[in-house]
Amino acid sequence: MADQFSENDVESLGEKLEHFSQTLASGEQAALIEILERATPQEGDVEGYAFKAKVKGPKSVSMLLRGALRVR
């Protein structure tokens, strides 16, 4: 298994997870989002609040994945 991954890999995974998340019940979607939120590094309480405010909407799973992996 490769230890390295690119931004394209993260984007592709995010799209796949986004499609997958649409097949989940609302409680399962909430659990997936919670897992990704917990995996996201937090540098301070204010930043965490600001990040959570931005993830509402149809792209929340892929946004959380990118945040968790911090690919630049």
C-alpha positions as CSV (number, residue, x, y, z in Angstrom):
1,M,0.0,0.0,0.0
2,A,1.4,3.4,-1.0
3,D,2.2,5.9,1.8
4,Q,2.0,8.8,-0.5
5,F,-1.1,10.3,-2.1
6,S,-1.7,13.3,-4.3
7,E,-4.4,16.0,-4.2
8,N,-6.0,14.2,-7.2
9,D,-6.2,11.1,-5.1
10,V,-8.0,13.0,-2.3
11,E,-10.3,14.7,-4.8
12,S,-11.2,11.3,-6.3
13,L,-11.8,9.7,-3.0
14,G,-13.9,12.7,-1.9
15,E,-16.1,12.3,-5.0
16,K,-16.6,8.6,-4.3
17,L,-17.4,9.2,-0.7
18,E,-19.8,11.9,-1.6
19,H,-21.7,9.6,-4.0
20,F,-21.6,6.8,-1.4
21,S,-22.9,9.1,1.4
22,Q,-26.0,9.8,-0.7
23,T,-26.9,6.1,-0.4
24,L,-26.8,6.3,3.4
25,A,-29.7,6.9,5.7
26,S,-29.6,10.3,7.4
27,G,-28.2,8.8,10.7
28,E,-25.5,7.0,8.8
29,Q,-24.6,10.3,6.9
30,A,-24.4,12.0,10.3
31,A,-22.1,9.3,11.6
32,L,-19.8,9.6,8.5
33,I,-19.6,13.3,8.9
34,E,-18.8,13.0,12.6
35,I,-16.0,10.6,11.9
36,L,-14.5,13.0,9.3
37,E,-14.9,16.0,11.6
38,R,-13.1,14.1,14.4
39,A,-10.3,13.3,12.0
40,T,-9.9,16.9,11.1
41,P,-7.0,18.6,12.9
42,Q,-8.2,21.6,15.0
43,E,-5.8,24.4,15.7
44,G,-8.2,26.3,18.0
45,D,-11.8,26.4,19.1
46,V,-12.7,29.4,16.8
47,E,-11.2,27.7,13.7
48,G,-13.1,24.5,14.4
49,Y,-16.3,26.4,14.7
50,A,-15.6,28.3,11.5
51,F,-14.8,25.1,9.6
52,K,-18.0,23.4,10.7
53,A,-20.0,26.3,9.5
54,K,-18.6,25.9,6.0
55,V,-19.3,22.2,5.6
56,K,-23.1,22.4,5.3
57,G,-24.5,21.4,2.0
58,P,-24.0,18.8,-0.7
59,K,-20.2,18.8,-0.7
60,S,-19.7,18.4,3.1
61,V,-18.2,14.9,3.0
62,S,-15.5,15.7,0.4
63,M,-14.7,19.0,2.1
64,L,-14.3,17.2,5.4
65,L,-12.0,14.6,3.8
66,R,-9.8,17.3,2.4
67,G,-9.7,19.0,5.8
68,A,-8.8,15.8,7.5
69,L,-6.0,15.1,5.2
70,R,-4.8,18.7,4.8
71,V,-3.6,18.2,1.2
72,R,-2.2,21.4,-0.2
